[in-house]
Amino acid sequence: MTTGLLIYIRERRTALGLTQEDLAGRLGVDRSAVAYWETGARTPTTDRLPQLAEALGCGIAELFSPPGENADREEAG
């Protein structure tokens, strides 16, 4: 079952060359939590979003937009 909230974790994680285990270690969670987030089976809690964004080198809002979308807006603006 998916929650309907699309968070682009896998794309950002792999772009950084991180494994699910690497990201889980940075966040202090189990690897399975990262796997659930990436598949949409579960979503991270709102209090976890700042730490997740920092670990992925982006802002919280960027977690909810496809990678490259914000860069396209900046170039156009």
Distance bins in CASP14 RR format, pairs under 12 A and 6 or more apart:
PFRMAT RR
TARGET T0000
AUTHOR 0000-0000-0000
RMODE 2
METHOD distances of the structure
MODEL  1
1 36 0 0 0 0 0 1 0 0 0 0 0
1 39 0 0 0 0 0 1 0 0 0 0 0
1 40 0 0 0 0 1 0 0 0 0 0 0
1 41 1 0 0 1 0 0 0 0 0 0 0
1 42 0 0 0 0 1 0 0 0 0 0 0
1 43 0 0 0 0 0 1 0 0 0 0 0
2 36 0 0 0 0 0 1 0 0 0 0 0
2 37 0 0 0 0 0 1 0 0 0 0 0
2 38 0 0 0 0 0 1 0 0 0 0 0
2 39 1 0 0 1 0 0 0 0 0 0 0
2 40 1 0 1 0 0 0 0 0 0 0 0
2 41 1 0 0 1 0 0 0 0 0 0 0
2 42 0 0 0 0 1 0 0 0 0 0 0
2 43 0 0 0 0 1 0 0 0 0 0 0
3 36 0 0 0 0 0 1 0 0 0 0 0
3 37 0 0 0 0 1 0 0 0 0 0 0
3 39 0 0 0 0 0 1 0 0 0 0 0
3 40 1 0 0 1 0 0 0 0 0 0 0
3 41 0 0 0 0 1 0 0 0 0 0 0
3 42 1 0 0 1 0 0 0 0 0 0 0
3 43 1 0 1 0 0 0 0 0 0 0 0
3 44 0 0 0 0 0 1 0 0 0 0 0
4 39 0 0 0 0 0 1 0 0 0 0 0
4 40 1 0 0 1 0 0 0 0 0 0 0
4 41 0 0 0 0 0 1 0 0 0 0 0
4 42 0 0 0 0 0 1 0 0 0 0 0
4 43 0 0 0 0 1 0 0 0 0 0 0
4 64 0 0 0 0 0 1 0 0 0 0 0
5 37 0 0 0 0 1 0 0 0 0 0 0
5 40 1 0 0 1 0 0 0 0 0 0 0
5 41 0 0 0 0 0 1 0 0 0 0 0
5 42 0 0 0 0 1 0 0 0 0 0 0
5 43 1 0 1 0 0 0 0 0 0 0 0
5 44 0 0 0 0 1 0 0 0 0 0 0
5 45 0 0 0 0 0 1 0 0 0 0 0
5 46 0 0 0 0 0 1 0 0 0 0 0
5 49 0 0 0 0 0 1 0 0 0 0 0
5 63 0 0 0 0 1 0 0 0 0 0 0
5 64 1 0 0 1 0 0 0 0 0 0 0
6 37 0 0 0 0 0 1 0 0 0 0 0
6 38 0 0 0 0 0 1 0 0 0 0 0
6 39 0 0 0 0 0 1 0 0 0 0 0
6 40 1 0 0 1 0 0 0 0 0 0 0
6 43 0 0 0 0 1 0 0 0 0 0 0
6 63 0 0 0 0 1 0 0 0 0 0 0
6 64 1 0 0 1 0 0 0 0 0 0 0
6 65 0 0 0 0 1 0 0 0 0 0 0
6 66 0 0 0 0 1 0 0 0 0 0 0
7 13 0 0 0 0 0 1 0 0 0 0 0
7 34 0 0 0 0 0 1 0 0 0 0 0
7 36 0 0 0 0 0 1 0 0 0 0 0
7 37 1 0 0 1 0 0 0 0 0 0 0
7 38 0 0 0 0 1 0 0 0 0 0 0
7 39 0 0 0 0 0 1 0 0 0 0 0
7 40 1 0 0 1 0 0 0 0 0 0 0
7 41 0 0 0 0 0 1 0 0 0 0 0
7 42 0 0 0 0 0 1 0 0 0 0 0
7 43 1 0 0 1 0 0 0 0 0 0 0
7 44 1 0 0 1 0 0 0 0 0 0 0
7 45 0 0 0 0 0 1 0 0 0 0 0
7 46 0 0 0 0 0 1 0 0 0 0 0
7 48 0 0 0 0 0 1 0 0 0 0 0
7 49 0 0 0 0 1 0 0 0 0 0 0
7 52 0 0 0 0 1 0 0 0 0 0 0
7 53 0 0 0 0 0 1 0 0 0 0 0
7 56 0 0 0 0 0 1 0 0 0 0 0
7 58 0 0 0 0 0 1 0 0 0 0 0
7 59 0 0 0 0 0 1 0 0 0 0 0
7 60 0 0 0 0 0 1 0 0 0 0 0
7 61 0 0 0 0 0 1 0 0 0 0 0
7 62 0 0 0 0 0 1 0 0 0 0 0
7 63 1 0 1 0 0 0 0 0 0 0 0
7 64 1 0 0 1 0 0 0 0 0 0 0
7 65 0 0 0 0 1 0 0 0 0 0 0
7 66 0 0 0 0 0 1 0 0 0 0 0
7 67 0 0 0 0 0 1 0 0 0 0 0
8 14 0 0 0 0 0 1 0 0 0 0 0
8 15 0 0 0 0 1 0 0 0 0 0 0
8 37 0 0 0 0 0 1 0 0 0 0 0
8 38 0 0 0 0 1 0 0 0 0 0 0
8 40 0 0 0 0 0 1 0 0 0 0 0
8 52 0 0 0 0 0 1 0 0 0 0 0
8 53 0 0 0 0 0 1 0 0 0 0 0
8 56 0 0 0 0 1 0 0 0 0 0 0
8 58 0 0 0 0 1 0 0 0 0 0 0
8 59 0 0 0 0 0 1 0 0 0 0 0
8 60 0 0 0 0 0 1 0 0 0 0 0
8 61 0 0 0 0 0 1 0 0 0 0 0
8 62 1 0 0 1 0 0 0 0 0 0 0
8 63 1 0 0 1 0 0 0 0 0 0 0
8 64 1 0 0 1 0 0 0 0 0 0 0
8 65 1 0 0 1 0 0 0 0 0 0 0
8 66 1 0 1 0 0 0 0 0 0 0 0
8 67 1 0 0 1 0 0 0 0 0 0 0
8 68 0 0 0 0 1 0 0 0 0 0 0
8 69 0 0 0 0 1 0 0 0 0 0 0
8 70 0 0 0 0 0 1 0 0 0 0 0
9 15 0 0 0 0 0 1 0 0 0 0 0
9 16 0 0 0 0 0 1 0 0 0 0 0
9 18 0 0 0 0 0 1 0 0 0 0 0
9 20 0 0 0 0 1 0 0 0 0 0 0
9 23 1 0 0 1 0 0 0 0 0 0 0
9 24 0 0 0 0 0 1 0 0 0 0 0
9 27 0 0 0 0 0 1 0 0 0 0 0
9 29 0 0 0 0 0 1 0 0 0 0 0
9 33 0 0 0 0 0 1 0 0 0 0 0
9 34 1 0 0 1 0 0 0 0 0 0 0
9 35 0 0 0 0 1 0 0 0 0 0 0
9 36 0 0 0 0 0 1 0 0 0 0 0
9 37 1 0 1 0 0 0 0 0 0 0 0
9 38 1 0 1 0 0 0 0 0 0 0 0
9 39 0 0 0 0 1 0 0 0 0 0 0
9 40 0 0 0 0 1 0 0 0 0 0 0
9 42 0 0 0 0 0 1 0 0 0 0 0
9 43 0 0 0 0 1 0 0 0 0 0 0
9 44 0 0 0 0 1 0 0 0 0 0 0
9 48 0 0 0 0 0 1 0 0 0 0 0
9 49 0 0 0 0 0 1 0 0 0 0 0
9 52 1 0 0 1 0 0 0 0 0 0 0
9 53 0 0 0 0 0 1 0 0 0 0 0
9 55 0 0 0 0 1 0 0 0 0 0 0
9 56 1 0 0 1 0 0 0 0 0 0 0
9 57 0 0 0 0 0 1 0 0 0 0 0
9 58 0 0 0 0 0 1 0 0 0 0 0
9 62 0 0 0 0 0 1 0 0 0 0 0
9 63 1 0 0 1 0 0 0 0 0 0 0
9 64 0 0 0 0 0 1 0 0 0 0 0
9 66 0 0 0 0 0 1 0 0 0 0 0
9 67 0 0 0 0 0 1 0 0 0 0 0
10 16 0 0 0 0 0 1 0 0 0 0 0
10 17 0 0 0 0 0 1 0 0 0 0 0
10 18 0 0 0 0 0 1 0 0 0 0 0
10 19 0 0 0 0 0 1 0 0 0 0 0
10 20 0 0 0 0 1 0 0 0 0 0 0
10 23 0 0 0 0 1 0 0 0 0 0 0
10 34 0 0 0 0 1 0 0 0 0 0 0
10 35 0 0 0 0 1 0 0 0 0 0 0
10 36 0 0 0 0 0 1 0 0 0 0 0
10 37 0 0 0 0 1 0 0 0 0 0 0
10 38 1 0 1 0 0 0 0 0 0 0 0
10 39 0 0 0 0 1 0 0 0 0 0 0
10 40 0 0 0 0 1 0 0 0 0 0 0
10 56 0 0 0 0 0 1 0 0 0 0 0
10 63 0 0 0 0 0 1 0 0 0 0 0
10 66 0 0 0 0 0 1 0 0 0 0 0
10 67 0 0 0 0 0 1 0 0 0 0 0
11 17 0 0 0 0 0 1 0 0 0 0 0
11 18 0 0 0 0 0 1 0 0 0 0 0
11 38 0 0 0 0 1 0 0 0 0 0 0
11 56 0 0 0 0 1 0 0 0 0 0 0
11 58 0 0 0 0 0 1 0 0 0 0 0
11 62 0 0 0 0 0 1 0 0 0 0 0
11 63 0 0 0 0 0 1 0 0 0 0 0
11 65 0 0 0 0 0 1 0 0 0 0 0
11 66 1 0 0 1 0 0 0 0 0 0 0
11 67 1 0 1 0 0 0 0 0 0 0 0
11 68 0 0 0 0 1 0 0 0 0 0 0
11 69 0 0 0 0 0 1 0 0 0 0 0
12 18 0 0 0 0 1 0 0 0 0 0 0
12 23 0 0 0 0 1 0 0 0 0 0 0
12 34 0 0 0 0 0 1 0 0 0 0 0
12 37 0 0 0 0 0 1 0 0 0 0 0
12 38 0 0 0 0 0 1 0 0 0 0 0
12 52 0 0 0 0 1 0 0 0 0 0 0
12 53 0 0 0 0 1 0 0 0 0 0 0
12 54 0 0 0 0 0 1 0 0 0 0 0
12 55 0 0 0 0 1 0 0 0 0 0 0
12 56 1 0 1 0 0 0 0 0 0 0 0
12 57 1 0 0 1 0 0 0 0 0 0 0
12 58 1 0 0 1 0 0 0 0 0 0 0
12 59 0 0 0 0 0 1 0 0 0 0 0
12 62 1 0 0 1 0 0 0 0 0 0 0
12 63 1 0 0 1 0 0 0 0 0 0 0
12 64 0 0 0 0 0 1 0 0 0 0 0
12 65 0 0 0 0 0 1 0 0 0 0 0
12 66 0 0 0 0 1 0 0 0 0 0 0
12 67 1 0 0 1 0 0 0 0 0 0 0
12 68 0 0 0 0 0 1 0 0 0 0 0
12 70 0 0 0 0 0 1 0 0 0 0 0
13 19 1 0 0 1 0 0 0 0 0 0 0
13 20 1 0 0 1 0 0 0 0 0 0 0
13 21 0 0 0 0 0 1 0 0 0 0 0
13 22 1 0 0 1 0 0 0 0 0 0 0
13 23 1 0 1 0 0 0 0 0 0 0 0
13 24 0 0 0 0 0 1 0 0 0 0 0
13 25 0 0 0 0 0 1 0 0 0 0 0
13 26 0 0 0 0 0 1 0 0 0 0 0
13 27 0 0 0 0 0 1 0 0 0 0 0
13 31 0 0 0 0 0 1 0 0 0 0 0
13 34 1 0 0 1 0 0 0 0 0 0 0
13 35 0 0 0 0 0 1 0 0 0 0 0
13 37 0 0 0 0 1 0 0 0 0 0 0
13 38 1 0 0 1 0 0 0 0 0 0 0
13 52 0 0 0 0 1 0 0 0 0 0 0
13 55 0 0 0 0 1 0 0 0 0 0 0
13 56 1 0 0 1 0 0 0 0 0 0 0
13 57 0 0 0 0 0 1 0 0 0 0 0
13 58 0 0 0 0 0 1 0 0 0 0 0
13 63 0 0 0 0 0 1 0 0 0 0 0
13 67 0 0 0 0 0 1 0 0 0 0 0
14 20 0 0 0 0 1 0 0 0 0 0 0
14 22 0 0 0 0 0 1 0 0 0 0 0
14 23 0 0 0 0 0 1 0 0 0 0 0
14 34 0 0 0 0 0 1 0 0 0 0 0
14 38 0 0 0 0 1 0 0 0 0 0 0
14 56 0 0 0 0 0 1 0 0 0 0 0
14 67 0 0 0 0 1 0 0 0 0 0 0
15 23 0 0 0 0 0 1 0 0 0 0 0
15 56 0 0 0 0 1 0 0 0 0 0 0
15 57 0 0 0 0 1 0 0 0 0 0 0
15 58 0 0 0 0 1 0 0 0 0 0 0
15 62 0 0 0 0 0 1 0 0 0 0 0
15 66 0 0 0 0 0 1 0 0 0 0 0
15 67 1 0 0 1 0 0 0 0 0 0 0
15 68 0 0 0 0 1 0 0 0 0 0 0
16 22 0 0 0 0 1 0 0 0 0 0 0
16 23 0 0 0 0 1 0 0 0 0 0 0
16 26 0 0 0 0 0 1 0 0 0 0 0
16 55 0 0 0 0 1 0 0 0 0 0 0
16 56 1 0 0 1 0 0 0 0 0 0 0
16 57 1 0 0 1 0 0 0 0 0 0 0
16 58 0 0 0 0 1 0 0 0 0 0 0
16 67 0 0 0 0 0 1 0 0 0 0 0
17 23 0 0 0 0 1 0 0 0 0 0 0
17 56 0 0 0 0 0 1 0 0 0 0 0
18 24 0 0 0 0 1 0 0 0 0 0 0
18 25 0 0 0 0 1 0 0 0 0 0 0
18 26 1 0 0 1 0 0 0 0 0 0 0
18 27 0 0 0 0 0 1 0 0 0 0 0
18 31 0 0 0 0 0 1 0 0 0 0 0
18 34 0 0 0 0 1 0 0 0 0 0 0
18 38 0 0 0 0 0 1 0 0 0 0 0
18 52 0 0 0 0 0 1 0 0 0 0 0
18 55 0 0 0 0 1 0 0 0 0 0 0
18 56 0 0 0 0 1 0 0 0 0 0 0
18 57 0 0 0 0 0 1 0 0 0 0 0
19 25 0 0 0 0 1 0 0 0 0 0 0
19 26 0 0 0 0 0 1 0 0 0 0 0
19 31 0 0 0 0 1 0 0 0 0 0 0
19 34 0 0 0 0 1 0 0 0 0 0 0
19 35 0 0 0 0 0 1 0 0 0 0 0
19 38 0 0 0 0 0 1 0 0 0 0 0
20 26 0 0 0 0 0 1 0 0 0 0 0
20 27 0 0 0 0 0 1 0 0 0 0 0
20 29 0 0 0 0 0 1 0 0 0 0 0
20 30 0 0 0 0 1 0 0 0 0 0 0
20 31 1 0 1 0 0 0 0 0 0 0 0
20 32 0 0 0 0 1 0 0 0 0 0 0
20 33 0 0 0 0 1 0 0 0 0 0 0
20 34 1 0 1 0 0 0 0 0 0 0 0
20 35 1 0 1 0 0 0 0 0 0 0 0
20 36 0 0 0 0 0 1 0 0 0 0 0
20 37 0 0 0 0 1 0 0 0 0 0 0
20 38 1 0 0 1 0 0 0 0 0 0 0
20 39 0 0 0 0 0 1 0 0 0 0 0
20 55 0 0 0 0 0 1 0 0 0 0 0
21 27 0 0 0 0 0 1 0 0 0 0 0
21 28 0 0 0 0 0 1 0 0 0 0 0
21 29 0 0 0 0 0 1 0 0 0 0 0
21 30 0 0 0 0 1 0 0 0 0 0 0
21 31 1 0 1 0 0 0 0 0 0 0 0
21 32 0 0 0 0 0 1 0 0 0 0 0
21 33 0 0 0 0 0 1 0 0 0 0 0
21 34 0 0 0 0 1 0 0 0 0 0 0
21 35 0 0 0 0 0 1 0 0 0 0 0
22 28 0 0 0 0 0 1 0 0 0 0 0
22 29 0 0 0 0 0 1 0 0 0 0 0
22 31 0 0 0 0 1 0 0 0 0 0 0
22 34 0 0 0 0 1 0 0 0 0 0 0
22 55 0 0 0 0 1 0 0 0 0 0 0
22 56 0 0 0 0 0 1 0 0 0 0 0
23 29 0 0 0 0 1 0 0 0 0 0 0
23 30 0 0 0 0 0 1 0 0 0 0 0
23 31 0 0 0 0 1 0 0 0 0 0 0
23 32 0 0 0 0 0 1 0 0 0 0 0
23 33 0 0 0 0 1 0 0 0 0 0 0
23 34 1 0 1 0 0 0 0 0 0 0 0
23 35 0 0 0 0 0 1 0 0 0 0 0
23 37 0 0 0 0 1 0 0 0 0 0 0
23 38 0 0 0 0 1 0 0 0 0 0 0
23 44 0 0 0 0 0 1 0 0 0 0 0
23 48 0 0 0 0 0 1 0 0 0 0 0
23 51 0 0 0 0 0 1 0 0 0 0 0
23 52 0 0 0 0 1 0 0 0 0 0 0
23 53 0 0 0 0 0 1 0 0 0 0 0
23 54 0 0 0 0 0 1 0 0 0 0 0
23 55 1 0 0 1 0 0 0 0 0 0 0
23 56 1 0 0 1 0 0 0 0 0 0 0
23 57 0 0 0 0 0 1 0 0 0 0 0
24 30 1 0 0 1 0 0 0 0 0 0 0
24 31 1 0 1 0 0 0 0 0 0 0 0
24 32 0 0 0 0 1 0 0 0 0 0 0
24 33 1 0 0 1 0 0 0 0 0 0 0
24 34 1 0 1 0 0 0 0 0 0 0 0
24 35 0 0 0 0 1 0 0 0 0 0 0
24 36 0 0 0 0 0 1 0 0 0 0 0
24 37 0 0 0 0 0 1 0 0 0 0 0
24 38 0 0 0 0 0 1 0 0 0 0 0
24 44 0 0 0 0 0 1 0 0 0 0 0
24 48 0 0 0 0 0 1 0 0 0 0 0
24 51 0 0 0 0 0 1 0 0 0 0 0
24 52 0 0 0 0 0 1 0 0 0 0 0
24 55 0 0 0 0 1 0 0 0 0 0 0
25 31 0 0 0 0 1 0 0 0 0 0 0
25 33 0 0 0 0 0 1 0 0 0 0 0
25 34 0 0 0 0 1 0 0 0 0 0 0
25 51 0 0 0 0 0 1 0 0 0 0 0
25 52 0 0 0 0 0 1 0 0 0 0 0
25 55 0 0 0 0 1 0 0 0 0 0 0
26 34 0 0 0 0 1 0 0 0 0 0 0
26 48 0 0 0 0 0 1 0 0 0 0 0
26 51 0 0 0 0 1 0 0 0 0 0 0
26 52 0 0 0 0 1 0 0 0 0 0 0
26 53 0 0 0 0 0 1 0 0 0 0 0
26 54 0 0 0 0 1 0 0 0 0 0 0
26 55 1 0 1 0 0 0 0 0 0 0 0
26 56 0 0 0 0 1 0 0 0 0 0 0
26 57 0 0 0 0 0 1 0 0 0 0 0
27 33 1 0 0 1 0 0 0 0 0 0 0
27 34 1 0 0 1 0 0 0 0 0 0 0
27 37 0 0 0 0 1 0 0 0 0 0 0
27 44 0 0 0 0 1 0 0 0 0 0 0
27 45 0 0 0 0 0 1 0 0 0 0 0
27 47 0 0 0 0 0 1 0 0 0 0 0
27 48 1 0 0 1 0 0 0 0 0 0 0
27 49 0 0 0 0 0 1 0 0 0 0 0
27 50 0 0 0 0 0 1 0 0 0 0 0
27 51 1 0 1 0 0 0 0 0 0 0 0
27 52 1 0 0 1 0 0 0 0 0 0 0
27 53 0 0 0 0 0 1 0 0 0 0 0
27 54 0 0 0 0 1 0 0 0 0 0 0
27 55 1 0 1 0 0 0 0 0 0 0 0
27 56 0 0 0 0 1 0 0 0 0 0 0
28 34 0 0 0 0 0 1 0 0 0 0 0
28 44 0 0 0 0 0 1 0 0 0 0 0
28 48 0 0 0 0 1 0 0 0 0 0 0
28 51 0 0 0 0 1 0 0 0 0 0 0
28 52 0 0 0 0 0 1 0 0 0 0 0
28 55 0 0 0 0 1 0 0 0 0 0 0
29 35 0 0 0 0 0 1 0 0 0 0 0
29 36 0 0 0 0 1 0 0 0 0 0 0
29 37 0 0 0 0 1 0 0 0 0 0 0
29 42 0 0 0 0 0 1 0 0 0 0 0
29 44 0 0 0 0 1 0 0 0 0 0 0
29 45 0 0 0 0 0 1 0 0 0 0 0
29 48 1 0 0 1 0 0 0 0 0 0 0
29 51 0 0 0 0 1 0 0 0 0 0 0
29 52 0 0 0 0 1 0 0 0 0 0 0
29 55 0 0 0 0 0 1 0 0 0 0 0
30 36 0 0 0 0 1 0 0 0 0 0 0
30 37 0 0 0 0 0 1 0 0 0 0 0
30 42 0 0 0 0 0 1 0 0 0 0 0
31 37 0 0 0 0 0 1 0 0 0 0 0
31 38 0 0 0 0 0 1 0 0 0 0 0
32 38 0 0 0 0 0 1 0 0 0 0 0
32 39 0 0 0 0 0 1 0 0 0 0 0
32 41 0 0 0 0 1 0 0 0 0 0 0
32 42 0 0 0 0 1 0 0 0 0 0 0
33 39 0 0 0 0 0 1 0 0 0 0 0
33 40 0 0 0 0 0 1 0 0 0 0 0
33 41 0 0 0 0 0 1 0 0 0 0 0
33 42 1 0 0 1 0 0 0 0 0 0 0
33 43 0 0 0 0 0 1 0 0 0 0 0
33 44 1 0 0 1 0 0 0 0 0 0 0
33 45 0 0 0 0 0 1 0 0 0 0 0
33 48 0 0 0 0 1 0 0 0 0 0 0
33 52 0 0 0 0 0 1 0 0 0 0 0
34 40 0 0 0 0 0 1 0 0 0 0 0
34 41 0 0 0 0 0 1 0 0 0 0 0
34 42 0 0 0 0 0 1 0 0 0 0 0
34 43 0 0 0 0 0 1 0 0 0 0 0
34 44 0 0 0 0 1 0 0 0 0 0 0
34 48 0 0 0 0 0 1 0 0 0 0 0
34 52 0 0 0 0 1 0 0 0 0 0 0
34 55 0 0 0 0 0 1 0 0 0 0 0
34 56 0 0 0 0 0 1 0 0 0 0 0
35 41 0 0 0 0 1 0 0 0 0 0 0
35 42 0 0 0 0 1 0 0 0 0 0 0
36 42 1 0 1 0 0 0 0 0 0 0 0
36 43 0 0 0 0 1 0 0 0 0 0 0
36 44 0 0 0 0 1 0 0 0 0 0 0
37 43 1 0 0 1 0 0 0 0 0 0 0
37 44 1 0 1 0 0 0 0 0 0 0 0
37 45 0 0 0 0 0 1 0 0 0 0 0
37 48 0 0 0 0 1 0 0 0 0 0 0
37 49 0 0 0 0 0 1 0 0 0 0 0
37 52 0 0 0 0 1 0 0 0 0 0 0
37 55 0 0 0 0 0 1 0 0 0 0 0
37 56 0 0 0 0 0 1 0 0 0 0 0
37 63 0 0 0 0 1 0 0 0 0 0 0
38 44 0 0 0 0 0 1 0 0 0 0 0
38 52 0 0 0 0 0 1 0 0 0 0 0
38 56 0 0 0 0 0 1 0 0 0 0 0
38 63 0 0 0 0 0 1 0 0 0 0 0
42 48 0 0 0 0 0 1 0 0 0 0 0
43 49 0 0 0 0 1 0 0 0 0 0 0
43 52 0 0 0 0 0 1 0 0 0 0 0
43 63 0 0 0 0 0 1 0 0 0 0 0
43 64 0 0 0 0 0 1 0 0 0 0 0
44 50 0 0 0 0 0 1 0 0 0 0 0
44 51 0 0 0 0 1 0 0 0 0 0 0
44 52 1 0 1 0 0 0 0 0 0 0 0
44 53 0 0 0 0 0 1 0 0 0 0 0
44 55 0 0 0 0 0 1 0 0 0 0 0
44 56 0 0 0 0 0 1 0 0 0 0 0
44 60 0 0 0 0 0 1 0 0 0 0 0
44 63 0 0 0 0 1 0 0 0 0 0 0
44 64 0 0 0 0 0 1 0 0 0 0 0
45 51 0 0 0 0 0 1 0 0 0 0 0
45 52 0 0 0 0 1 0 0 0 0 0 0
46 52 0 0 0 0 0 1 0 0 0 0 0
46 53 0 0 0 0 0 1 0 0 0 0 0
46 60 0 0 0 0 1 0 0 0 0 0 0
46 63 0 0 0 0 0 1 0 0 0 0 0
47 60 0 0 0 0 0 1 0 0 0 0 0
48 54 0 0 0 0 0 1 0 0 0 0 0
48 55 0 0 0 0 0 1 0 0 0 0 0
48 56 0 0 0 0 0 1 0 0 0 0 0
48 60 0 0 0 0 0 1 0 0 0 0 0
48 63 0 0 0 0 0 1 0 0 0 0 0
49 55 0 0 0 0 0 1 0 0 0 0 0
49 56 0 0 0 0 0 1 0 0 0 0 0
49 58 0 0 0 0 0 1 0 0 0 0 0
49 59 0 0 0 0 1 0 0 0 0 0 0
49 60 1 0 1 0 0 0 0 0 0 0 0
49 61 0 0 0 0 1 0 0 0 0 0 0
49 62 0 0 0 0 0 1 0 0 0 0 0
49 63 1 0 0 1 0 0 0 0 0 0 0
49 64 0 0 0 0 1 0 0 0 0 0 0
50 56 0 0 0 0 0 1 0 0 0 0 0
50 57 0 0 0 0 0 1 0 0 0 0 0
50 58 0 0 0 0 0 1 0 0 0 0 0
50 59 0 0 0 0 1 0 0 0 0 0 0
50 60 1 0 0 1 0 0 0 0 0 0 0
50 61 0 0 0 0 0 1 0 0 0 0 0
50 63 0 0 0 0 0 1 0 0 0 0 0
51 57 0 0 0 0 0 1 0 0 0 0 0
51 59 0 0 0 0 0 1 0 0 0 0 0
51 60 0 0 0 0 0 1 0 0 0 0 0
51 63 0 0 0 0 0 1 0 0 0 0 0
52 58 0 0 0 0 1 0 0 0 0 0 0
52 59 0 0 0 0 1 0 0 0 0 0 0
52 60 0 0 0 0 1 0 0 0 0 0 0
52 62 0 0 0 0 0 1 0 0 0 0 0
52 63 1 0 0 1 0 0 0 0 0 0 0
52 64 0 0 0 0 0 1 0 0 0 0 0
53 59 1 0 1 0 0 0 0 0 0 0 0
53 60 1 0 1 0 0 0 0 0 0 0 0
53 61 0 0 0 0 1 0 0 0 0 0 0
53 62 1 0 0 1 0 0 0 0 0 0 0
53 63 1 0 1 0 0 0 0 0 0 0 0
53 64 0 0 0 0 0 1 0 0 0 0 0
54 60 0 0 0 0 1 0 0 0 0 0 0
54 62 0 0 0 0 0 1 0 0 0 0 0
54 63 0 0 0 0 0 1 0 0 0 0 0
55 63 0 0 0 0 0 1 0 0 0 0 0
56 62 0 0 0 0 1 0 0 0 0 0 0
56 63 1 0 0 1 0 0 0 0 0 0 0
56 67 0 0 0 0 1 0 0 0 0 0 0
57 63 0 0 0 0 0 1 0 0 0 0 0
57 67 0 0 0 0 0 1 0 0 0 0 0
58 64 0 0 0 0 0 1 0 0 0 0 0
58 65 0 0 0 0 1 0 0 0 0 0 0
58 66 0 0 0 0 0 1 0 0 0 0 0
58 67 0 0 0 0 1 0 0 0 0 0 0
58 68 0 0 0 0 0 1 0 0 0 0 0
58 69 0 0 0 0 0 1 0 0 0 0 0
58 70 0 0 0 0 1 0 0 0 0 0 0
58 71 0 0 0 0 0 1 0 0 0 0 0
59 65 0 0 0 0 0 1 0 0 0 0 0
59 67 0 0 0 0 0 1 0 0 0 0 0
59 70 0 0 0 0 1 0 0 0 0 0 0
60 70 0 0 0 0 0 1 0 0 0 0 0
61 69 0 0 0 0 0 1 0 0 0 0 0
61 70 1 0 0 1 0 0 0 0 0 0 0
61 73 0 0 0 0 0 1 0 0 0 0 0
62 68 0 0 0 0 1 0 0 0 0 0 0
62 69 0 0 0 0 1 0 0 0 0 0 0
62 70 1 0 1 0 0 0 0 0 0 0 0
62 71 0 0 0 0 1 0 0 0 0 0 0
62 73 0 0 0 0 0 1 0 0 0 0 0
62 74 0 0 0 0 0 1 0 0 0 0 0
63 69 0 0 0 0 0 1 0 0 0 0 0
63 70 0 0 0 0 0 1 0 0 0 0 0
64 70 0 0 0 0 0 1 0 0 0 0 0
65 71 0 0 0 0 0 1 0 0 0 0 0
65 72 0 0 0 0 1 0 0 0 0 0 0
65 73 0 0 0 0 1 0 0 0 0 0 0
66 72 0 0 0 0 1 0 0 0 0 0 0
66 73 0 0 0 0 0 1 0 0 0 0 0
68 74 0 0 0 0 1 0 0 0 0 0 0
68 75 0 0 0 0 1 0 0 0 0 0 0
69 75 0 0 0 0 0 1 0 0 0 0 0
69 76 0 0 0 0 0 1 0 0 0 0 0
70 76 0 0 0 0 0 1 0 0 0 0 0
70 77 0 0 0 0 0 1 0 0 0 0 0
71 77 0 0 0 0 0 1 0 0 0 0 0
END
